[in-house]
């Protein structure tokens, strides 16, 4: 199955960029980042920024923009059956050179899981120095750590 990433969620004043690999099947079906209800990404964001949780996608996007967080995926396109990153083939990276020029306030890039970081290192050559941090995947497939343990690591977003 051919998969294409979404447009980034970003405001002109974004200072942080969070990158996943590629939207999973449920996210593509809903046309929403992290659309699978078992993915903890949105739960983490609302807890980290101390806001009441919402299922409304417009409120979710506004939460990120209000807190100067941009969201995108490393990959623009790939072939993949299912949602596992290990099934990704024939991948093409997004255009980070243009994106980062258009968002010059971004200083820190977080990766939602090891695979996002690995694809980024493979395909992206940065022209500036950024703080790079790999966080545990929010995917339900990442069962190696508890919710609370992962949340504790994700809280670094508010300290930078």
N, C-alpha and C positions, 0 to 999 in steps of 0.2 A: 504494500500500500504506500502510495506517495503521500508524504506529509509536508506541510508548509507551516512555518512559524507565524505567529501573529505580529502585528505592528507593536512596537514598544509602548509601554505606558511610561510616560516621562513628561516632566514639566521643565521649563527653561532653567529653573533654579535647582534641579536635582543635584544632590551631592554624593549620592550612593547609587550604585547600580547592582541589582541582583540578577544573576543569570542562571537559568535552567538550561537543559539541553535542547528539548523539543517537546511541544505539547503532546500529552498522551491521548489515547483514543477518546476518552470521556471529555477532555478539554476541547478537543477538536470538534466533537459533536455539539458541545454547548457554545463553542466559539468564545471561551473564557480561559484565561490562565488558571491553572490548578483547579480545574472544574470537578475533579473526582472528589466526592465528599469525604473520602478517607484520607486524602492528602492533607497534611497539617499546615501547609503554607499560610493560608488565610487565618487559621486559628492562632498561629504564632504571631502574625502581624498585628492582630487586634490585641493580643495579650501584651506584646512588646510595647505597643504605643498606647496601652491602657485605655482602649475604647471598647464600647459594647459591640459584641460580635454581630455581624450582619451577613445574610446570604445574598443581599442585593449587590450585584456586580458593580454598579455605578458607585455605590458607597465604598466598596472595596478599593476601586481605583482611586477614588478621592482620598481615602486614607493614606495611600502611598504618596500621592502628590502633595498632600498637606505636610507630610513628614520628609519631603524632599528625596523620596526613594523612587528610582526608575526600575522598571522590570522588563526583561527581554529574555530571549534565548540565544545561546551560542550559535545554534544552527538555524539556517534559513530554510533548508530543505533536506529531506532524507527519505530513504525507503525503509519502511519498518512495518512489520506485522505485530500488532499488539502495542503495548505501551512501555515495554522494558527498554532501557537504554542499551542493554547488551545486544538487542536486535537491530540497532541502527546500522544501515549500510548506505553507501553512495552519498555521504553527507556533504553539504556545502555550507560554509559559515556565513553568518550575517556580516554586513559591512560596518565593522566597528570603527574604522578610520573616520568615516563620515559621521557616524552617530556621536563619537566622542568629540569631534570638532564642533558639532551642533550643541553639545552639552558640556561646555568647558568647566563647569563647576564640579563635575564628578571627580572625586579624588580617591574613592574606595570602591572596589569591585568585589562582590561576594558571589561565590558559586554555590548553588543549591546541589551539593553532592560532588563526589570525586569525578564522575564522568563529565560533568559540565566543565570542570577545570581542565581535565585531560584534553577535551576537544578544543578548548580555548587555547591552551598551550600549543597544540598541534597546528592550528590555523591562523592565529592572530599574532601579529607583531605590533606591539605598542610603540607609539612615537614619544610618549611621555611616561613618567614614572607614576604608578598608582599603587596604593596598598591593596594587596590581593589576599583574600581569605576564603578558604574552602570550609563550608559548613556541612553538617550531616544532612543528607537528603531528607526532604519532608515527605517523600513518597511512602505509601503503605508497604511497598516492597522492602524498604529499609527497616527491618525489624531488629537490627542488632543493638539498638539503643532505645531506652525508654523515652516516652513523650517528654517528661520533665528534664531528662538529660539533654535531649536535642534542643528543647526550648532554652535551657541555660546557655548553650553555645550560641544560639541565634540572638540572644540579647546583646551581643557585642555590637550589633547594628546601631544601638542607641548611644554607644560610647564614642563613636568616631564621627 
